[in-house]
Amino acid sequence: MNAIEIRNLSKSFRGMYAVDNLNMTVPVGAIYGFIGENGSGKSTTEKLICGHLVPEAGEVKLFGRDYTDPGVRVRVGALIEDPGCFPNSSVYQNLMMQAINLGIENRDEEIKRVLQIVRMEDSADIKFKSCSLGMKQRIGIAMALLGNPVLLILDEPINGLDTDGMRIMREILIDITQNCGCTVLISSHILGELEKIATHYGIIRQGKMIMELSAEEMDARAQVFVSIRTKDMQGAKTVLAAKFADVREEEGYLRVYDVEDTASIVDYLIKNGHIVSEIRKNKIGLEEYYIELMSQKEGK
Protein backbone atom coordinates (compact mmCIF):
# COMPACT_ATOMS: atom_id res chain seq x y z
CA MET A 1 0.00 0.00 0.00
CA ASN A 2 1.17 3.54 -0.79
CA ALA A 3 0.65 6.62 1.35
CA ILE A 4 -0.43 8.67 -1.69
CA GLU A 5 -1.67 7.48 -5.07
CA ILE A 6 -2.73 10.11 -7.59
CA ARG A 7 -4.05 9.25 -11.02
CA ASN A 8 -4.84 11.71 -13.83
CA LEU A 9 -5.35 14.66 -11.48
CA SER A 10 -6.20 18.01 -13.08
CA LYS A 11 -6.96 21.51 -11.81
CA SER A 12 -7.17 24.74 -13.81
CA PHE A 13 -7.50 28.42 -12.98
CA ARG A 14 -8.98 30.79 -15.57
CA GLY A 15 -8.54 28.22 -18.29
CA MET A 16 -4.88 27.47 -17.49
CA TYR A 17 -3.97 24.08 -16.02
CA ALA A 18 -1.90 24.32 -12.84
CA VAL A 19 -2.07 20.52 -12.50
CA ASP A 20 -2.47 18.63 -15.76
CA ASN A 21 -3.28 14.91 -15.77
CA LEU A 22 -0.81 14.34 -12.93
CA ASN A 23 0.20 10.91 -11.62
CA MET A 24 2.08 10.45 -8.34
CA THR A 25 2.98 7.56 -6.03
CA VAL A 26 4.39 8.13 -2.53
CA PRO A 27 5.38 4.94 -0.66
CA VAL A 28 4.55 4.54 3.02
CA GLY A 29 7.45 5.73 5.20
CA ALA A 30 9.07 7.81 2.45
CA ILE A 31 10.46 11.31 2.56
CA TYR A 32 9.24 12.30 -0.89
CA GLY A 33 11.00 15.32 -2.38
CA PHE A 34 8.57 17.19 -4.66
CA ILE A 35 10.64 19.23 -7.12
CA GLY A 36 9.74 21.81 -9.72
CA GLU A 37 10.26 25.42 -10.74
CA ASN A 38 7.97 28.20 -9.51
CA GLY A 39 4.51 27.82 -11.01
CA SER A 40 5.03 24.15 -11.86
CA GLY A 41 2.04 23.03 -9.77
CA LYS A 42 3.65 21.80 -6.54
CA SER A 43 1.60 23.88 -4.10
CA THR A 44 -1.61 23.29 -6.05
CA THR A 45 -1.02 19.54 -5.93
CA GLU A 46 -0.44 19.67 -2.17
CA LYS A 47 -3.59 21.74 -1.65
CA LEU A 48 -5.57 19.23 -3.69
CA ILE A 49 -4.26 16.36 -1.57
CA CYS A 50 -5.18 18.27 1.60
CA GLY A 51 -8.68 19.03 0.32
CA HIS A 52 -8.08 22.79 0.23
CA LEU A 53 -8.94 22.74 -3.48
CA VAL A 54 -11.39 20.59 -5.43
CA PRO A 55 -10.00 18.75 -8.49
CA GLU A 56 -11.67 18.92 -11.86
CA ALA A 57 -10.66 15.38 -12.77
CA GLY A 58 -8.67 12.46 -11.46
CA GLU A 59 -8.35 10.40 -8.33
CA VAL A 60 -6.49 10.90 -5.05
CA LYS A 61 -6.09 8.01 -2.62
CA LEU A 62 -4.45 8.12 0.78
CA PHE A 63 -3.45 4.77 2.21
CA GLY A 64 -5.77 3.06 -0.26
CA ARG A 65 -8.82 5.16 0.61
CA ASP A 66 -10.38 8.16 -1.12
CA TYR A 67 -8.82 11.38 0.14
CA THR A 68 -12.23 12.71 1.23
CA ASP A 69 -12.77 9.77 3.63
CA PRO A 70 -13.03 11.32 7.14
CA GLY A 71 -11.20 8.36 8.64
CA VAL A 72 -8.06 9.09 6.63
CA ARG A 73 -8.35 12.89 6.54
CA VAL A 74 -7.87 13.15 10.31
CA ARG A 75 -4.50 11.40 9.94
CA VAL A 76 -3.09 14.06 7.57
CA GLY A 77 -1.07 17.02 8.84
CA ALA A 78 0.01 19.92 6.64
CA LEU A 79 2.06 23.09 6.60
CA ILE A 80 1.34 25.02 3.41
CA GLU A 81 2.56 28.61 3.08
CA ASP A 82 2.68 29.72 6.75
CA PRO A 83 1.59 28.39 10.16
CA GLY A 84 -1.26 30.91 10.55
CA CYS A 85 -0.45 31.66 14.19
CA PHE A 86 -1.53 34.59 16.37
CA PRO A 87 1.56 36.83 16.74
CA ASN A 88 0.87 38.04 20.28
CA SER A 89 0.12 34.57 21.64
CA SER A 90 2.80 32.24 22.89
CA VAL A 91 3.94 29.10 21.12
CA TYR A 92 2.03 27.02 23.67
CA GLN A 93 -1.15 29.09 23.32
CA ASN A 94 -1.13 28.78 19.55
CA LEU A 95 -0.70 25.03 19.79
CA MET A 96 -3.44 24.80 22.40
CA MET A 97 -5.89 26.68 20.17
CA GLN A 98 -5.13 24.30 17.32
CA ALA A 99 -5.46 21.27 19.62
CA ILE A 100 -8.87 22.50 20.78
CA ASN A 101 -9.89 23.11 17.18
CA LEU A 102 -8.93 19.51 16.33
CA GLY A 103 -10.79 18.11 19.32
CA ILE A 104 -7.67 16.48 20.74
CA GLU A 105 -7.87 14.90 24.17
CA ASN A 106 -4.95 15.12 26.63
CA ARG A 107 -4.01 18.37 24.93
CA ASP A 108 -1.22 19.36 27.31
CA GLU A 109 0.55 16.02 26.84
CA GLU A 110 0.12 16.21 23.06
CA ILE A 111 1.56 19.74 22.92
CA LYS A 112 4.57 18.67 24.98
CA ARG A 113 5.05 15.70 22.64
CA VAL A 114 5.12 17.75 19.43
CA LEU A 115 7.29 20.49 20.96
CA GLN A 116 9.84 17.84 21.88
CA ILE A 117 9.82 16.47 18.32
CA VAL A 118 10.57 19.92 16.85
CA ARG A 119 13.23 20.73 19.49
CA MET A 120 11.21 23.58 21.05
CA GLU A 121 10.24 22.23 24.47
CA ASP A 122 12.09 25.15 26.09
CA SER A 123 10.40 27.78 23.89
CA ALA A 124 6.74 27.20 24.77
CA ASP A 125 6.30 30.57 26.49
CA ILE A 126 7.85 32.71 23.76
CA LYS A 127 5.44 34.87 21.78
CA PHE A 128 5.12 33.79 18.16
CA LYS A 129 6.10 37.24 16.86
CA SER A 130 9.42 36.98 18.73
CA CYS A 131 10.37 33.69 17.08
CA SER A 132 12.93 33.43 14.30
CA LEU A 133 11.94 32.18 10.84
CA GLY A 134 13.34 28.75 11.62
CA MET A 135 11.39 28.58 14.89
CA LYS A 136 8.20 29.65 13.12
CA GLN A 137 8.63 26.89 10.56
CA ARG A 138 9.15 24.37 13.35
CA ILE A 139 6.04 25.67 15.13
CA GLY A 140 4.10 25.10 11.91
CA ILE A 141 5.37 21.53 11.78
CA ALA A 142 4.45 21.04 15.44
CA MET A 143 0.91 22.21 14.65
CA ALA A 144 0.76 19.80 11.72
CA LEU A 145 1.92 16.96 13.99
CA LEU A 146 -0.89 17.45 16.51
CA GLY A 147 -3.06 14.36 16.58
CA ASN A 148 -0.21 12.08 15.49
CA PRO A 149 -0.76 12.09 11.69
CA VAL A 150 0.54 9.31 9.46
CA LEU A 151 1.07 11.68 6.51
CA LEU A 152 2.74 15.10 6.70
CA ILE A 153 2.59 17.53 3.77
CA LEU A 154 5.09 20.40 3.84
CA ASP A 155 5.39 23.24 1.34
CA GLU A 156 8.88 24.80 1.25
CA PRO A 157 9.64 24.40 5.00
CA ILE A 158 13.42 24.97 4.64
CA ASN A 159 13.40 27.99 2.32
CA GLY A 160 14.99 31.04 3.92
CA LEU A 161 16.59 29.12 6.79
CA ASP A 162 20.23 29.52 7.75
CA THR A 163 22.65 26.59 7.81
CA ASP A 164 21.88 25.62 11.40
CA GLY A 165 18.15 25.98 10.82
CA MET A 166 18.32 23.62 7.83
CA ARG A 167 20.34 21.11 9.84
CA ILE A 168 17.75 21.08 12.62
CA MET A 169 14.94 20.73 10.08
CA ARG A 170 16.70 17.74 8.47
CA GLU A 171 17.02 16.04 11.84
CA ILE A 172 13.35 16.67 12.63
CA LEU A 173 12.09 15.26 9.33
CA ILE A 174 14.23 12.14 9.64
CA ASP A 175 13.02 11.69 13.23
CA ILE A 176 9.39 12.04 12.12
CA THR A 177 9.71 9.24 9.58
CA GLN A 178 11.94 6.90 11.54
CA ASN A 179 10.49 7.26 15.04
CA CYS A 180 6.95 8.56 14.52
CA GLY A 181 5.98 6.29 11.61
CA CYS A 182 5.02 9.26 9.43
CA THR A 183 5.32 9.61 5.65
CA VAL A 184 6.51 13.07 4.52
CA LEU A 185 5.78 14.87 1.26
CA ILE A 186 8.04 17.93 1.07
CA SER A 187 8.54 20.51 -1.66
CA SER A 188 11.67 22.65 -1.76
CA HIS A 189 13.88 24.68 -4.08
CA ILE A 190 16.96 23.88 -2.00
CA LEU A 191 17.81 20.65 -3.76
CA GLY A 192 21.15 20.15 -2.04
CA GLU A 193 19.37 19.95 1.32
CA LEU A 194 16.57 17.79 -0.05
CA GLU A 195 19.12 15.34 -1.40
CA LYS A 196 20.40 14.72 2.14
CA ILE A 197 17.08 13.37 3.43
CA ALA A 198 14.77 12.33 0.57
CA THR A 199 14.17 8.65 -0.13
CA HIS A 200 12.09 9.34 -3.25
CA TYR A 201 11.66 12.18 -5.74
CA GLY A 202 8.92 13.47 -7.98
CA ILE A 203 9.80 16.07 -10.63
CA ILE A 204 6.93 18.19 -11.92
CA ARG A 205 6.92 20.60 -14.85
CA GLN A 206 4.01 22.69 -16.12
CA GLY A 207 1.59 20.67 -14.04
CA LYS A 208 2.77 17.28 -15.30
CA MET A 209 4.85 14.68 -13.49
CA ILE A 210 7.83 14.10 -15.75
CA MET A 211 9.72 11.65 -13.54
CA GLU A 212 9.48 9.72 -10.27
CA LEU A 213 12.44 7.81 -8.89
CA SER A 214 13.92 6.57 -5.63
CA ALA A 215 17.12 7.95 -4.15
CA GLU A 216 18.82 4.69 -5.16
CA GLU A 217 17.65 5.10 -8.76
CA MET A 218 18.80 8.70 -8.72
CA ASP A 219 22.23 7.63 -7.50
CA ALA A 220 22.46 4.95 -10.20
CA ARG A 221 21.60 7.45 -12.95
CA ALA A 222 23.98 10.14 -11.77
CA GLN A 223 27.09 10.48 -13.92
CA VAL A 224 30.46 9.86 -12.31
CA PHE A 225 33.13 12.46 -13.04
CA VAL A 226 36.66 13.32 -12.01
CA SER A 227 37.40 16.94 -11.07
CA ILE A 228 40.90 18.23 -11.82
CA ARG A 229 42.86 21.43 -11.32
CA THR A 230 46.21 22.19 -12.95
CA LYS A 231 48.33 25.29 -13.49
CA ASP A 232 47.51 25.32 -17.21
CA MET A 233 43.79 24.53 -17.30
CA GLN A 234 43.29 25.20 -21.02
CA GLY A 235 46.32 23.16 -22.02
CA ALA A 236 45.24 20.27 -19.80
CA LYS A 237 41.72 20.45 -21.25
CA THR A 238 43.09 20.12 -24.78
CA VAL A 239 45.21 17.13 -23.78
CA LEU A 240 42.34 15.40 -21.96
CA ALA A 241 39.88 16.04 -24.81
CA ALA A 242 42.16 14.09 -27.13
CA LYS A 243 41.74 10.96 -25.01
CA PHE A 244 38.40 11.24 -23.19
CA ALA A 245 35.01 11.74 -24.80
CA ASP A 246 33.43 14.20 -22.35
CA VAL A 247 35.66 16.89 -20.84
CA ARG A 248 34.17 20.14 -19.54
CA GLU A 249 35.42 23.18 -17.65
CA GLU A 250 32.88 23.82 -14.90
CA GLU A 251 32.99 25.63 -11.54
CA GLY A 252 36.73 26.22 -11.74
CA TYR A 253 37.59 22.58 -12.47
CA LEU A 254 38.13 20.37 -15.46
CA ARG A 255 35.58 17.59 -15.29
CA VAL A 256 36.14 14.29 -17.05
CA TYR A 257 32.81 12.46 -17.19
CA ASP A 258 32.09 8.73 -17.04
CA VAL A 259 35.62 7.92 -15.90
CA GLU A 260 36.43 6.55 -12.43
CA ASP A 261 40.14 5.74 -12.66
CA THR A 262 41.80 8.85 -11.25
CA ALA A 263 45.30 7.34 -11.41
CA SER A 264 45.15 6.86 -15.18
CA ILE A 265 44.12 10.49 -15.66
CA VAL A 266 46.99 11.74 -13.47
CA ASP A 267 49.50 9.54 -15.32
CA TYR A 268 48.21 10.72 -18.69
CA LEU A 269 48.49 14.39 -17.74
CA ILE A 270 52.00 13.96 -16.29
CA LYS A 271 53.17 12.22 -19.47
CA ASN A 272 51.89 15.23 -21.42
CA GLY A 273 53.62 17.80 -19.19
CA HIS A 274 50.82 18.77 -16.81
CA ILE A 275 51.11 18.52 -13.02
CA VAL A 276 47.82 17.91 -11.19
CA SER A 277 47.36 20.16 -8.14
CA GLU A 278 43.96 18.77 -7.14
CA ILE A 279 41.90 15.76 -8.17
CA ARG A 280 38.76 14.13 -6.79
CA LYS A 281 36.03 11.77 -7.89
CA ASN A 282 32.41 12.90 -7.71
CA LYS A 283 28.89 12.12 -8.80
CA ILE A 284 26.39 14.58 -10.19
CA GLY A 285 24.08 15.71 -7.40
CA LEU A 286 20.33 16.22 -7.44
CA GLU A 287 20.56 19.88 -8.45
CA GLU A 288 22.77 19.21 -11.47
CA TYR A 289 20.65 16.21 -12.44
CA TYR A 290 17.52 18.37 -12.28
CA ILE A 291 19.07 21.16 -14.37
CA GLU A 292 20.26 18.64 -16.96
CA LEU A 293 16.81 17.04 -17.08
CA MET A 294 15.10 20.41 -17.54
CA SER A 295 17.55 21.29 -20.32
CA GLN A 296 16.71 18.06 -22.12
CA LYS A 297 12.98 18.78 -21.84
CA GLU A 298 13.43 22.31 -23.20
CA GLY A 299 15.43 20.93 -26.12
CA LYS A 300 12.65 18.60 -27.28
C-alpha positions as CSV (number, residue, x, y, z in Angstrom):
1,M,0.0,0.0,0.0
2,N,1.2,3.5,-0.8
3,A,0.7,6.6,1.4
4,I,-0.4,8.7,-1.7
5,E,-1.7,7.5,-5.1
6,I,-2.7,10.1,-7.6
7,R,-4.0,9.2,-11.0
8,N,-4.8,11.7,-13.8
9,L,-5.3,14.7,-11.5
10,S,-6.2,18.0,-13.1
11,K,-7.0,21.5,-11.8
12,S,-7.2,24.7,-13.8
13,F,-7.5,28.4,-13.0
14,R,-9.0,30.8,-15.6
15,G,-8.5,28.2,-18.3
16,M,-4.9,27.5,-17.5
17,Y,-4.0,24.1,-16.0
18,A,-1.9,24.3,-12.8
19,V,-2.1,20.5,-12.5
20,D,-2.5,18.6,-15.8
21,N,-3.3,14.9,-15.8
22,L,-0.8,14.3,-12.9
23,N,0.2,10.9,-11.6
24,M,2.1,10.5,-8.3
25,T,3.0,7.6,-6.0
26,V,4.4,8.1,-2.5
27,P,5.4,4.9,-0.7
28,V,4.6,4.5,3.0
29,G,7.4,5.7,5.2
30,A,9.1,7.8,2.5
31,I,10.5,11.3,2.6
32,Y,9.2,12.3,-0.9
33,G,11.0,15.3,-2.4
34,F,8.6,17.2,-4.7
35,I,10.6,19.2,-7.1
36,G,9.7,21.8,-9.7
37,E,10.3,25.4,-10.7
38,N,8.0,28.2,-9.5
39,G,4.5,27.8,-11.0
40,S,5.0,24.2,-11.9
41,G,2.0,23.0,-9.8
42,K,3.7,21.8,-6.5
43,S,1.6,23.9,-4.1
44,T,-1.6,23.3,-6.1
45,T,-1.0,19.5,-5.9
46,E,-0.4,19.7,-2.2
47,K,-3.6,21.7,-1.7
48,L,-5.6,19.2,-3.7
49,I,-4.3,16.4,-1.6
50,C,-5.2,18.3,1.6
51,G,-8.7,19.0,0.3
52,H,-8.1,22.8,0.2
53,L,-8.9,22.7,-3.5
54,V,-11.4,20.6,-5.4
55,P,-10.0,18.8,-8.5
56,E,-11.7,18.9,-11.9
57,A,-10.7,15.4,-12.8
58,G,-8.7,12.5,-11.5
59,E,-8.4,10.4,-8.3
60,V,-6.5,10.9,-5.1
61,K,-6.1,8.0,-2.6
62,L,-4.5,8.1,0.8
63,F,-3.4,4.8,2.2
64,G,-5.8,3.1,-0.3
65,R,-8.8,5.2,0.6
66,D,-10.4,8.2,-1.1
67,Y,-8.8,11.4,0.1
68,T,-12.2,12.7,1.2
69,D,-12.8,9.8,3.6
70,P,-13.0,11.3,7.1
71,G,-11.2,8.4,8.6
72,V,-8.1,9.1,6.6
73,R,-8.4,12.9,6.5
74,V,-7.9,13.2,10.3
75,R,-4.5,11.4,9.9
76,V,-3.1,14.1,7.6
77,G,-1.1,17.0,8.8
78,A,0.0,19.9,6.6
79,L,2.1,23.1,6.6
80,I,1.3,25.0,3.4
81,E,2.6,28.6,3.1
82,D,2.7,29.7,6.8
83,P,1.6,28.4,10.2
84,G,-1.3,30.9,10.6
85,C,-0.5,31.7,14.2
86,F,-1.5,34.6,16.4
87,P,1.6,36.8,16.7
88,N,0.9,38.0,20.3
89,S,0.1,34.6,21.6
90,S,2.8,32.2,22.9
91,V,3.9,29.1,21.1
92,Y,2.0,27.0,23.7
93,Q,-1.1,29.1,23.3
94,N,-1.1,28.8,19.5
95,L,-0.7,25.0,19.8
96,M,-3.4,24.8,22.4
97,M,-5.9,26.7,20.2
98,Q,-5.1,24.3,17.3
99,A,-5.5,21.3,19.6
100,I,-8.9,22.5,20.8
101,N,-9.9,23.1,17.2
102,L,-8.9,19.5,16.3
103,G,-10.8,18.1,19.3
104,I,-7.7,16.5,20.7
105,E,-7.9,14.9,24.2
106,N,-4.9,15.1,26.6
107,R,-4.0,18.4,24.9
108,D,-1.2,19.4,27.3
109,E,0.5,16.0,26.8
110,E,0.1,16.2,23.1
111,I,1.6,19.7,22.9
112,K,4.6,18.7,25.0
113,R,5.0,15.7,22.6
114,V,5.1,17.8,19.4
115,L,7.3,20.5,21.0
116,Q,9.8,17.8,21.9
117,I,9.8,16.5,18.3
118,V,10.6,19.9,16.8
119,R,13.2,20.7,19.5
120,M,11.2,23.6,21.0
121,E,10.2,22.2,24.5
122,D,12.1,25.2,26.1
123,S,10.4,27.8,23.9
124,A,6.7,27.2,24.8
125,D,6.3,30.6,26.5
126,I,7.9,32.7,23.8
127,K,5.4,34.9,21.8
128,F,5.1,33.8,18.2
129,K,6.1,37.2,16.9
130,S,9.4,37.0,18.7
131,C,10.4,33.7,17.1
132,S,12.9,33.4,14.3
133,L,11.9,32.2,10.8
134,G,13.3,28.7,11.6
135,M,11.4,28.6,14.9
136,K,8.2,29.7,13.1
137,Q,8.6,26.9,10.6
138,R,9.1,24.4,13.3
139,I,6.0,25.7,15.1
140,G,4.1,25.1,11.9
141,I,5.4,21.5,11.8
142,A,4.4,21.0,15.4
143,M,0.9,22.2,14.7
144,A,0.8,19.8,11.7
145,L,1.9,17.0,14.0
146,L,-0.9,17.4,16.5
147,G,-3.1,14.4,16.6
148,N,-0.2,12.1,15.5
149,P,-0.8,12.1,11.7
150,V,0.5,9.3,9.5
151,L,1.1,11.7,6.5
152,L,2.7,15.1,6.7
153,I,2.6,17.5,3.8
154,L,5.1,20.4,3.8
155,D,5.4,23.2,1.3
156,E,8.9,24.8,1.3
157,P,9.6,24.4,5.0
158,I,13.4,25.0,4.6
159,N,13.4,28.0,2.3
160,G,15.0,31.0,3.9
161,L,16.6,29.1,6.8
162,D,20.2,29.5,7.7
163,T,22.6,26.6,7.8
164,D,21.9,25.6,11.4
165,G,18.1,26.0,10.8
166,M,18.3,23.6,7.8
167,R,20.3,21.1,9.8
168,I,17.7,21.1,12.6
169,M,14.9,20.7,10.1
170,R,16.7,17.7,8.5
171,E,17.0,16.0,11.8
172,I,13.3,16.7,12.6
173,L,12.1,15.3,9.3
174,I,14.2,12.1,9.6
175,D,13.0,11.7,13.2
176,I,9.4,12.0,12.1
177,T,9.7,9.2,9.6
178,Q,11.9,6.9,11.5
179,N,10.5,7.3,15.0
180,C,7.0,8.6,14.5
181,G,6.0,6.3,11.6
182,C,5.0,9.3,9.4
183,T,5.3,9.6,5.7
184,V,6.5,13.1,4.5
185,L,5.8,14.9,1.3
186,I,8.0,17.9,1.1
187,S,8.5,20.5,-1.7
188,S,11.7,22.6,-1.8
189,H,13.9,24.7,-4.1
190,I,17.0,23.9,-2.0
191,L,17.8,20.6,-3.8
192,G,21.1,20.2,-2.0
193,E,19.4,19.9,1.3
194,L,16.6,17.8,-0.1
195,E,19.1,15.3,-1.4
196,K,20.4,14.7,2.1
197,I,17.1,13.4,3.4
198,A,14.8,12.3,0.6
199,T,14.2,8.6,-0.1
200,H,12.1,9.3,-3.2
201,Y,11.7,12.2,-5.7
202,G,8.9,13.5,-8.0
203,I,9.8,16.1,-10.6
204,I,6.9,18.2,-11.9
205,R,6.9,20.6,-14.9
206,Q,4.0,22.7,-16.1
207,G,1.6,20.7,-14.0
208,K,2.8,17.3,-15.3
209,M,4.8,14.7,-13.5
210,I,7.8,14.1,-15.7
211,M,9.7,11.7,-13.5
212,E,9.5,9.7,-10.3
213,L,12.4,7.8,-8.9
214,S,13.9,6.6,-5.6
215,A,17.1,7.9,-4.2
216,E,18.8,4.7,-5.2
217,E,17.7,5.1,-8.8
218,M,18.8,8.7,-8.7
219,D,22.2,7.6,-7.5
220,A,22.5,5.0,-10.2
221,R,21.6,7.4,-13.0
222,A,24.0,10.1,-11.8
223,Q,27.1,10.5,-13.9
224,V,30.5,9.9,-12.3
225,F,33.1,12.5,-13.0
226,V,36.7,13.3,-12.0
227,S,37.4,16.9,-11.1
228,I,40.9,18.2,-11.8
229,R,42.9,21.4,-11.3
230,T,46.2,22.2,-13.0
231,K,48.3,25.3,-13.5
232,D,47.5,25.3,-17.2
233,M,43.8,24.5,-17.3
234,Q,43.3,25.2,-21.0
235,G,46.3,23.2,-22.0
236,A,45.2,20.3,-19.8
237,K,41.7,20.5,-21.2
238,T,43.1,20.1,-24.8
239,V,45.2,17.1,-23.8
240,L,42.3,15.4,-22.0
241,A,39.9,16.0,-24.8
242,A,42.2,14.1,-27.1
243,K,41.7,11.0,-25.0
244,F,38.4,11.2,-23.2
245,A,35.0,11.7,-24.8
246,D,33.4,14.2,-22.3
247,V,35.7,16.9,-20.8
248,R,34.2,20.1,-19.5
249,E,35.4,23.2,-17.7
250,E,32.9,23.8,-14.9
251,E,33.0,25.6,-11.5
252,G,36.7,26.2,-11.7
253,Y,37.6,22.6,-12.5
254,L,38.1,20.4,-15.5
255,R,35.6,17.6,-15.3
256,V,36.1,14.3,-17.1
257,Y,32.8,12.5,-17.2
258,D,32.1,8.7,-17.0
259,V,35.6,7.9,-15.9
260,E,36.4,6.6,-12.4
261,D,40.1,5.7,-12.7
262,T,41.8,8.9,-11.3
263,A,45.3,7.3,-11.4
264,S,45.1,6.9,-15.2
265,I,44.1,10.5,-15.7
266,V,47.0,11.7,-13.5
267,D,49.5,9.5,-15.3
268,Y,48.2,10.7,-18.7
269,L,48.5,14.4,-17.7
270,I,52.0,14.0,-16.3
271,K,53.2,12.2,-19.5
272,N,51.9,15.2,-21.4
273,G,53.6,17.8,-19.2
274,H,50.8,18.8,-16.8
275,I,51.1,18.5,-13.0
276,V,47.8,17.9,-11.2
277,S,47.4,20.2,-8.1
278,E,44.0,18.8,-7.1
279,I,41.9,15.8,-8.2
280,R,38.8,14.1,-6.8
281,K,36.0,11.8,-7.9
282,N,32.4,12.9,-7.7
283,K,28.9,12.1,-8.8
284,I,26.4,14.6,-10.2
285,G,24.1,15.7,-7.4
286,L,20.3,16.2,-7.4
287,E,20.6,19.9,-8.5
288,E,22.8,19.2,-11.5
289,Y,20.6,16.2,-12.4
290,Y,17.5,18.4,-12.3
291,I,19.1,21.2,-14.4
292,E,20.3,18.6,-17.0
293,L,16.8,17.0,-17.1
294,M,15.1,20.4,-17.5
295,S,17.6,21.3,-20.3
296,Q,16.7,18.1,-22.1
297,K,13.0,18.8,-21.8
298,E,13.4,22.3,-23.2
299,G,15.4,20.9,-26.1
300,K,12.6,18.6,-27.3
